[in-house]
Amino acid sequence: MKTIPVESGLLLAGILFMLGMISVLVRRNIIFMLISVEIMLNAAGLAFIVAGSKWVQPDGQVMFIFILTMAAAEVSVGLALILQIYHQLKTLDSDAANKMNG
């Protein structure tokens, strides 16, 4: 069975993280921003798994489970906020959220 070099896995994780970060900075739609944050979390999880496989330790997989748990909580809170913003502003543009006052 062939193994993937650690450098390749970390390079892929870095590329995915950069794509997610650029997408968060460029996009104005809140749903696409939430998806981009998910891509960034998955890239971090991939980096943990690659590092864990290099040292033949299950720590990377345990950290990935924590990342998945945090991502699920982030999605539930994020979608609730998105629904509330859409209910009040009738748009999903992040610039329109500046109009909301306490």
Sequence and secondary structure as in RCSB ss.txt:
>XXXX:A:sequence
MKTIPVESGLLLAGILFMLGMISVLVRRNIIFMLISVEIMLNAAGLAFIVAGSKWVQPDGQVMFIFILTMAAAEV
SVGLALILQIYHQLKTLDSDAANKMNG
>XXXX:A:secstr
     HHHHHHHHHHHHHHHHHHHHH  BHHHHHHHHHHHHHHHHHHHHHHHHHTT THHHHHHHHHHHHHHHHH
HHHHHHHHHHHHHHS  BGGGGGG   
